[in-house]
Amino acid sequence: MSSPASRKPDPQQAAVAAALAAAMKEASLSPRRTKRSAARLAIAAAIRKGVLKPGDYVPPEIWLTEILGVSLGTVQAALRQLQQMGAIVRRRGDGTRVASGEPLGRDIWHFRFVDKRTGHPLRISKERLSIERVGDTGVWTEFLGGAPDYVRIRRQVTLQDGTLVGAEMFLSAKAVPGLEAVDPDELDMVNIRPYLEERFAMAAADASHMVQTGVVDKVCAEAFGLAHGQEVLEIHARAFTTAQKPVYFQRILVPSADCGFLI
């Protein structure tokens, strides 16, 4: 797609606009979905389907308001969320591009995967979420202070190369009241850490990671769509506030055959 400096859409830009409009129409079908989420998911779908290719310019913000039928503030919020996910790169004076070979940005703390063969970053292309309140105990229990109830955000993630990744985040239910009732679409293709800060004033200032090798058990195979017995890197991430109080515990399972993890 040509530079946003162009004043009139060329045929390629017109095709992108038509595809985005169609994606927005589909994304808006759910009555519970906010306009911001619909706009974010429409742009993400255009990237995933190759309508907007790595390195392409995303249409300028003012054009997106017309294409998607939303306000400028909604467009900016949707783009900000995609930037926090690493799906797009925004630079002053250059516009917004689909992320290509750029290193993973500082907003990406945990999903720092690279192709072992090329060393290129593997960004998230698609994900499926569920949010529920659970009483399960596990490796997260002591870190979160032994809270009796947790909110678990479970994600099945698809990377750019088609690799499936499983992830589940645990938070003290007391610290995030009402999160289990949130429509999962609101967190689809969203970096959850900034979301927690915005909604619950839970600012994660730092995180520690432990990486170990393992195999997918039956429970995880069913939960994440991974192959039972598949070799994976199991990443345990613990996020803290500036006062070293726990924010969340996250477990990520990524197939180790082709993917590496950047510390």
N, C-alpha and C positions, 0 to 999 in steps of 0.2 A: 504494500500500500504506500502511496506517495506521501510526501511530507505534509503535515497539517497546515503549512504555509499556503497551500493551494486554496484558492477562494471558491472554486466550483468543483463539485465532485466529478472525477473522471469515471469511466465505466467500471473500473475495479472498485473505486470507492462506493459507487452506487450499488454494486453487488454486495459489498460488505454491509452497507446500510440496510439492504433488503434482508440479509441473513440475520442481522442483529434485531431488526424489527420482528421477524418471525420468531426468533428465540425469546424475545421479550414477551410476545403474545403467549407463547407456551409457558414461560416461567410465571406468568401472571394468572394462570388458571386456578392455582390454589387460593382459596379465599383467605387463608391464614397468613399467607406470605406477604411481607411488607414490600413496598415499592423498591426500597434499597436492596433487599435480598433479591428481588426479581431482576433488577438491573445488574447486580453483581453476577448472578447466575447466567444471565443472558450473555454477558461479555465473556465469562468463563467458558460457556458452551461454544462460543465462536472460536475461542482459542483451542479448545479441545478438539473441535471438528476440523481445524486447519483453515477455517475461513480467515482468521487472523493468524499468520504464521510467525514463528520466532523472528524477532527483528523488525516486524511490521509496526508501523505506527497505528495506534488506536485512534479512531476519529476524535477530533478536538472535543472538549467538554461541551461547548455550545451546540455542536452538531449532535452529540449524544442526547442532549435534552430533547431535541426534535425527533431523533430516531426512536428513542425509548419512551418518549411521552412523559418524562418526569422533570422535576425541578433541577436547577444547577446544583443545589446543595445535596440532593439525592445522588446525582452523578458523582460528585466529588467524594461523597462518603463511600460509594461502591468502589470507586477507583482506589481510594485509600486502603480499603480492606484487601483488595487484590494485590496492592503493593506490599502490604504486610505479609501476605502469603508468598510473595516472591514471584507471582505470576506475571507481573508487569514491572517495568522500570520507568520511573518518572524523573526527568532532569529539567531543571529550569533552563529555558531557552531552546530546548530540543523536543518538548512534547512528551508523549507517553508511548512507549514501545512495549511489545510483547517480549518478555525476558528470553534471551537467547543463551549465549555462553557466559554471561556475566557470573561472577562468583555469587554465592548465596549471601543475601544482605544480613545486616545485623539483627533484623527483626526475626529471622529464622533461628531459633535456638535448638530445636530438637529434630526436625526433619531435614537433617543435613546429609543427604545421600548423594553419592556420586557413582557413575558407571565405572566399574573396575577397569574396563578395557580402555576407555578414553579419558577418564578423569573428569568428564563433564558433569556438572550438577544435574541431578534428577529432581525436578520439581513436581509438585502435586498437580495432577491433571483432573482428577475426579475423586469424590468421596461420598460415602453413605454413612449417616450418623444415627445414633439412638441416644436418648438421654433418659436415665431412670434413677430412682432412689433405691439404694440397696443397703443391706446390712452385712454384706460379705466382709470377711476379714482376710488379710493377706499381708504382703510385704509393705503395703502402704499404711497399715494400721498404726504402727508405732510412730512413724514419721508424722502422721496427722493427729497424733495425740490420743489415739484410742477412741475416737469419736464413735458413738453407737450407730450412726447412720451416715451414709455417704451418697453423693451424687456421682454417678459414673457416666462419663461421655465416651461412648464406644464408637470407633471409626474404622471403616474399611476403606483404605486409601488406594488409589491407582496412580502410579507414577507415570511420567511421560513415556517411558519405554514399555508400559503395560504391566510392570511389576506390581503385585498386590502387597500391601503392607497393612498390618493390623495394629491398632493403637487403642488404649483405654486410659482415660484420665480420671483420677479420683480426687474429690474435694469433700471437705467436711460439709454435710448438709446444713449445719447451723450457719456456716460462713456464707452460703450462697442461697438464701431463702427464695423459693419459687423457681429456681433454675430448672428443676425437673419438669416443670410445666411449660417451658419454652418450646416453641415449635422448632424441631431440629433443623428446618430450613434456614433459620436465623443464624446457625453456626456452620452451614454448608459453605465450604471454601472461605472460611474465616480463620484467621489466626486467633485462637481462643484466649491467649494471654492478654492482648490489648482489650478484648471484649470483657474479661473479668475485671480489669482495671476500670473500664468505663462504667460498667453496670454496678459492680459491687465494691469499688474502691480497693480492690485487691491487687496492689502493684507488686509484681514479681521483679525483684531487682537483680537476682542472681539465680544460678541453677548449677547443680552438680549432676554428672552423668556416670553411670557404671555400665560398661558394655561387656557382655559375655556371650558365648556361643551356646546354642541349645537346639532342640528340635520341637516341632509343633505337636502339642498333645491333641487329643480328640476334642476337648472343650474349645480350645483356640481355633482348631480347624473349622468347627461348626460356626463359631462366632465371627470369624474374619474371612472365611472362604479360602483359607490356606490349605495346603496339602498336609494331611496327617503324616508325621514323621519327617517333614521337610526341615532341612538345616536352616537356622536363622541366626541373625544377630539379635539378642534381646537387650534392649536399652532401657535402663531405669533412670528416669529423670526426676529430680527433686528440686522444686522451685521455692525460693525463700523471699521474704521481704527484706528491706534494708536492716531491720532489727533481727534478722535471722529466724523469723517466725515462718512456719510452713504455709505455703499457698496451695500447692497441688503436688500429687505424685502421678507420674505418667509412665506407662509401660508400652514399649513399641517393639514389634516383631517385624524384622525385614529380612527377606531371603538373602543369605550370605553368598550365594553362588556368583551373582553378578553385581551386587551392590556393596559399596563401602560406606562407612560413616565418618564424617569429618568432626573431630573433636574441637 
